[in-house]
Amino acid sequence: MNKRKLFLLVVLLAVFAELRLVYFPQKKKIISLNKLISAKEKDRDELSALCVEYASKKNGDSEPSLKIAEKNFSLFSYAGKLIEKQNLERSIAGIQPLAPAEKEGYITERTRLSLKGTTLKQLYDFLYEIEVKENAVYISDFRMRRDKEKPAFLTAEIELAAVKTSSSD
C-alpha cells in the first residue's frame, strides 16, 4: 500500500510541477501574444484606412517636377502656421532653421522639425497638408519611431525644404 501512495504522490507532484513550470507560464505568453496581435492588427487596419484615404485624395493631375516658391515665402513661418493649424504645439520638441544652400540660381531653404508624442493620424494629417498645398514645400528628410515611454505615440523628425530662385535673377 505504501508503494501505491508513494507512486501516486510522485505522479501528483510531477503533474503539479508540469502545470506550475510549463503550462501556466506558456498560457501567460499566449495571452500576451494574443493582445499584441490584436493591437498590431488594429494598427494595420488604421494604416490601411489612411492609405486608402491618401489614394482617394491624391489627384491624378500631372504636376511639374519642381515647384518654385515665391521670393517672399518663409519656410519657418509656414511651418509655424501649419503646426498651429494642425494643433501640434504641444508635440513640438524643436524647430530649427538650417542654413540655406544656393546652387545653380536656386536657393534651398530648410527647416528641421522635431515632434514628440504625436499620434499616427496627427502625423498623417500634418504630412498630407504639406503635400497638397501649392507652396512648393518638400519633405527632404523624415524619420519616425515609436515613443519608448508611450508606445501609442510616435516621435518624428522632419526636414522641410523650399526651393526659391536666387535674388540675382
Buried (B, 14 or more C-beta within 10 A) or exposed (E): EEEEEEEEEEEEEEEEEEEEEEEEEEEEEEEEEEEEEEEEEEEEEBEEEBEEEEEEEEEEEEEEEEBEBEEEBBBBEBBBEBBEEBEBEEBBEEBEEBEBEEEEEBBBBBBBBBBBBBEBEBBBBBBBEBEEEEBBBBEBEEEBEEBEEEEEBBBBBBBBBBBBEEEEE
